[in-house]
Amino acid sequence: MNNIHRRNVNTIMEQKELEDVIESISPDVLMVVDRERNVIMCNASVKNMFGYEVKEVINKKTDLLYFDRRSDLFHRHEIHDKLEKDGYHMGLAMGKTKDGTTFHLEIFLILK
């Protein structure tokens, strides 16, 4: 097996392992996001907590589901600043359901 093929196989295996881990975390929502704050992957708990099907969330901005619990401009991007710095963020936010209801939640985001 050449190096390029081996890297492709390893990437596919890593992707599958990541998807399995994400799906196994329940009932809390775990999301993988890109640098533009688009949801790349999330577990099925997004349906129970927010009322969205997974396919409705993928490639959407994270603002669809949550916002920083503080509303001032200084803290507005704290979650994503932490993501950029550390590659992940775990903390409190305000969730927004599909019908507009808000609620407190703890989020775990991974930057990919």
Residue, then its C-alpha position, 0 to 999 in steps of 0.5 A: m500500500n503506498n503512502i497516499h493510499r495509507r493516509n486516505v485509509n487512516t483519514i477515513m478511519e479517524q473520521k469514522e472513529l470521530e463519528d462513533v464517539i460523537e454519536s455515543i455521547s448522549p444526552d448532551v449535544l457534542m458538535v464538531v465545527d469549522r473555523e467559520r462556525n459551521v457545524i460539521m458533525c453532531n450527535a443525534s441528541v440535537k433532535n431531543m434538545f433543540g428539535y432539529e434533525v441532524k441534517e438540518v444542523i449540518n453546514k449551518k452556523t452554530d448560532l442556530l443552536y446556541f449563543d454565549r450566555r452573556s450578551d455584551l459585545f466583549h463576551r459575544h465571541e468568547i466561545h469561538d476565541k477559546l476554540e481557536k486557541d485550544g481547539y475545543h470549548m466546554g462551557l455554558a451557553m444559552g440554547k435556542t430550540k427550533d421553536g425559539t425557546t431558550f434554555h441554559l446548557e453546557i456545550f462541548l465543541i471541537l474545532k476541526 
